[in-house]
Amino acid sequence: MPASLSFPRSALACAALAALGAFGALGAFSSALAQQPAPAAGASTVKEAASLPEVAVTAKGYAAATVETPASVEVLTADDIARKGATSLGQAFVGEPGLSATSDGAQNMNPVVRGLKKESLVLMVDGMRVNSAQPYGAVGSFVSLGLADRVEVLKGPASVLYGAGALGGAVNVLLPQARFDAGVSGRLGLRAATGDSSFGGAGVVNWSGGDHALMVGAAGADFGNYRAGGERIDRTGYDTGALIGQYRYRIDGAQQIRFSVQRENVSNVWYPGSTQANANAQIGSTIIHSPKQSRELMEVGYSHKGRGPVNFDVRLYRQAIDRQMYAWANGPLQRETTMTDVSFDTTGLDARADWALNDQHLISFGFNGWRMSASPDRRMFNNGNYVQNNPFADGRVQAAGLYVQDDMRFGKLGVVAGLRYDRVSGDAASINNGAVTTGLERSDGAVSGSLGAMYEVSPLLRPYVSFSRGFRPGEMRERFESSPRGDGYMYIGNPQIKPEIGQQIELGVKGKTPELEWFAAAYRNRISNYITGRATGQTQNGLPVRQTINLGSVRISGLEVGARWQFVRDQWLNVGYSRIRGYNNDFNEALYQMPADEFTVSWDGRLGAGWRADARVRHVLKQNRVATVFSRGLENATPGFTTLDLGATWTRGPHQVRLAVLNLTNRKYHEHLAEGVSGFEMPAPGRSLAVSYRLQF
């Protein structure tokens, strides 16, 4: 990546704060120039917004109404994220039907979709995949929600459109795009919370003149150790910062070129969920932490849209994820026991086209290809010195795929069918600190498919059925990791690991009117060659062993229900329910780490001139379906819990102020998917008062 993008976090924070101040002044100046009357105090746009069809681009690869899509799609808007007080992608997922999150620290909450974790999901930012292979943090850690316009989630196998790894679904975080809106516009947001003594802000400004458009955004936040159950939880603070930018040039009414850059920094992160005891009395126990990590991306793209029946888009991008992952000795040694520096570098090319063949067929086809490389530099403390012990050298994983999809319409019947072929290969120069140099290459080909049909009986009754087939090859760590890690385990990868194949059948129904929107879905996903890391009960070099293996098959089934109902004018009731069951066919027991069943009910409504209020109750049931044989004591039952959040929002013209109390009862609990030694998992945040301000100009 160019040196101009590699600046320290302190410089990023200064730039972010300066930009935020400038955005505020610019907003006031812009409002004065406009001299347009502000909306009447208390004017509500909720009903109007709710009556419009919700559109997503992730489910079909182009903008389409979610209510007309024969698949489960979740859309979280910037307002949804702000109302939940979410500062990470995982926090935004919590409480949504079919969605959950794993956590091994305050900053790191990775997304989980229908029980499948980050390795089985394709996470994208503006449609470009975020590739990384670190066991702690990563993936969801490199997305700044303060800058996001929305998050879209396609649940279930999504390999037809997104290729390797999309066995459990696809998550797409959509950032602001440069727009050809004459003049200057933008937004500013500030937020502070008592629970973690945090303060942060984000701002985006857009300028357009003639055929040129420029968007620049900045965000920064400082999080302290949060409170839970009346006490501070050590090592849960961290700092973040981000810069984004995009320039677009309009060649004519149909053609555009664009250049995009993104930079995200995270520093001083600890992962309490990684804490493990160590037999060495001087070490006592270890905890993973990261002094610094970053994501940098550059994209060049060309699009053609609007003239003729064919639209297409081509992009070339380069992304680097740099991470420092160290293990700290909590015992008398009080120093790093392991230090790993690594960069995951990805080069990708995407090309796609939409062809409106006639009124009944919209055909999409495209190519996706990417190559990720990494060569970790790991040093381990031994007898007073740091000794090189690299898990692998010159690791490479690359994938290329072609797909075609037909979106068909026959009166009230809609059918979407897709087919794809991928070729994925992996190789490394050596593993196990150079001890193994042969047998490391593996290539796999896979066919993915999807078929869905929906019939509109009425606007409120749209039953659908879908079948989808996806696949997931082993990622870099699962293939090549072969060394002791800072959590006290000896990890043994498998270069010849077979790819997973998932086949899901889903039955569902959706409906939407201005007063009521609802959905229900039941699904069953059978995954063969399930990839997992199993504690073997053996030791190597005095350390317990975890080995990457294929299980014969597992199955995951579940039920999701959600509804939003305007029972009185400007008063909305929301409900959500999620039930999931996983079964390990090889061990005849529950599948390891499945989310607990839960029920959520919330209300939001207009109280008076400019005022709205909301309340949210989340009830999570006890999770006692645990993997006893497979996990060898690594998973324990989790008690149920209930949390309550309250909020009030005041809006006048372009200004909005929000006051919210999260976890009002200060309930001390932990999610079932929280990482850590069984019985000693890190608790979730306790009560927190959050204040935020937003300005649109």
QUIDA-V999247 format. One line per field, one symbol per residue. psi: psi as a letter, one per 30 degrees, with the letter a starting at -180 (. if undefined). A space follows every 50 residues. Layout:
psi=???
This chain:
psi=klfffilleeeeeeeeeeeeeeeeeeeeeeeeeehkklkkkgkkgeeeef fkkkkkfeefflkkkefgkilkkkkjleeeeeefgkfleeefekfkkfka klkgleejjkkkjhfkaefgkjkljhgkkjklhkekblcffhkjfffkel kkkjklkhfeegbkfhefakkjjjlkkkkhkkaklalkkkkkkeeghlkl lkkkkkkkjbgkkkkklkkkkjkaklkkgglkjkhgllkllkklkkkkkj eaffklllkkkkkkkklhklifffkklkfjfeedllkkljekllkkkkkk lkkjkfklfkklkkkklkkkjkkjjlkkjfafehlkfkkkkkkjkkklkk klkkjieaffkjkkllkkklkkllikjkkkkjhflkkkikelkhkkklkk lklkkjjkkibfkkkkklkkklkklkllellhhffkflgfkkkkkkkllk kkkkkjelffjillkkkkklljlkleeeefkilklfggljkjajfgkkkk kkjkkkklkllklffkkllkkklkjkklhkkljkjffllkhgkkkkkklk lellkkllkkkkkkkjflkgjkkkkkkkkkkkkjfeghlkkkikllklkk klkklkeajfklllkkkkjklkjgiljeeefhgfkllklllklkkklkkk kjbfkkkkkkjkheghkklklegkllkkfhlkllkakkkkklkkkk.
